[in-house]
Amino acid sequence: MANERFSSIWDAIEDTPEEALNMRLRSALMAKLTERVKAWDVTQKEAARRLGLTQPRVNDLLNGRINKFSLDALVNLAALAHFHVEFAIEDEPEEAA
């Protein structure tokens, strides 16, 4: 078996490029949200109140349980955490056939 190189762990473990992209975006949002919650230096209960979640959901977020959060849910949480979220859509170079 040849050694393969991937630009992201998600490219290596997800079945399709679309799934890998979704996971990269979710992962980036979760990392930023985790940083923000930790910077607040409050209890999980208080963080939950600020984010409109339950304390167990905040625990899921802080422990990186990525499969418990959709991209849509994470974007909504980012807004509640006072982040301005943007994304860029750019053409990718076409691969040679």
C-alpha positions as CSV (number, residue, x, y, z in Angstrom):
1,M,0.0,0.0,0.0
2,A,1.4,3.4,-1.0
3,N,1.8,6.2,1.4
4,E,-0.8,8.8,0.8
5,R,-0.6,12.4,1.8
6,F,-3.6,14.5,2.8
7,S,-4.0,18.2,3.4
8,S,-6.3,17.5,6.4
9,I,-7.0,14.7,8.7
10,W,-10.6,15.0,7.6
11,D,-9.6,14.3,4.0
12,A,-8.0,11.1,5.2
13,I,-10.8,9.8,7.3
14,E,-14.0,11.0,5.6
15,D,-15.5,9.1,2.6
16,T,-16.0,12.1,0.3
17,P,-14.5,15.5,-0.3
18,E,-17.8,17.1,0.7
19,E,-17.9,15.3,4.0
20,A,-14.3,16.3,4.7
21,L,-15.1,20.0,3.9
22,N,-18.0,19.9,6.3
23,M,-15.9,18.4,9.0
24,R,-13.1,21.0,8.5
25,L,-15.6,23.8,8.8
26,R,-17.2,22.3,11.9
27,S,-13.8,21.6,13.5
28,A,-12.7,25.2,12.9
29,L,-15.9,26.6,14.4
30,M,-15.7,24.3,17.4
31,A,-12.1,25.3,18.1
32,K,-13.0,29.0,18.1
33,L,-16.0,28.5,20.2
34,T,-14.0,26.4,22.7
35,E,-11.4,29.2,22.9
36,R,-14.1,31.8,23.5
37,V,-15.9,29.8,26.3
38,K,-12.6,29.2,28.0
39,A,-11.7,32.9,27.7
40,W,-14.9,33.8,29.5
41,D,-13.6,32.0,32.5
42,V,-17.0,31.1,33.7
43,T,-18.7,27.8,34.8
44,Q,-20.2,25.6,32.1
45,K,-23.6,26.5,33.5
46,E,-22.9,30.2,32.9
47,A,-21.5,29.5,29.4
48,A,-24.6,27.4,28.7
49,R,-26.8,30.4,29.7
50,R,-24.8,32.7,27.3
51,L,-25.1,30.3,24.4
52,G,-28.7,29.2,25.0
53,L,-27.6,25.6,25.6
54,T,-27.8,23.1,28.4
55,Q,-24.7,22.5,30.5
56,P,-24.2,19.0,29.0
57,R,-24.2,20.5,25.5
58,V,-21.5,22.9,26.6
59,N,-19.6,19.9,27.9
60,D,-20.0,18.2,24.5
61,L,-18.6,21.4,22.8
62,L,-15.6,21.7,25.2
63,N,-14.8,18.1,24.8
64,G,-14.8,18.2,21.0
65,R,-17.7,15.9,20.4
66,I,-18.0,17.2,16.8
67,N,-20.6,14.6,15.7
68,K,-23.1,16.1,18.1
69,F,-23.1,19.5,16.3
70,S,-24.2,20.4,12.8
71,L,-22.5,23.1,10.8
72,D,-25.7,25.1,11.1
73,A,-25.8,24.8,14.9
74,L,-22.2,25.9,15.2
75,V,-22.8,29.0,13.1
76,N,-25.7,29.9,15.3
77,L,-23.5,29.4,18.4
78,A,-20.8,31.5,16.9
79,A,-23.2,34.4,16.6
80,L,-24.2,34.0,20.2
81,A,-20.5,34.0,21.2
82,H,-20.2,37.3,19.4
83,F,-18.2,36.1,16.4
84,H,-18.5,37.5,12.9
85,V,-18.5,34.5,10.6
86,E,-17.7,34.6,6.9
87,F,-16.7,32.1,4.4
88,A,-15.1,32.4,1.0
89,I,-16.0,30.5,-2.1
90,E,-13.2,30.1,-4.5
91,D,-12.5,28.1,-7.6
92,E,-10.3,25.1,-7.1
93,P,-7.9,24.1,-9.8
94,E,-9.2,21.2,-11.8
95,E,-7.4,18.0,-11.5
96,A,-5.9,16.4,-14.7
97,A,-8.0,13.5,-15.8
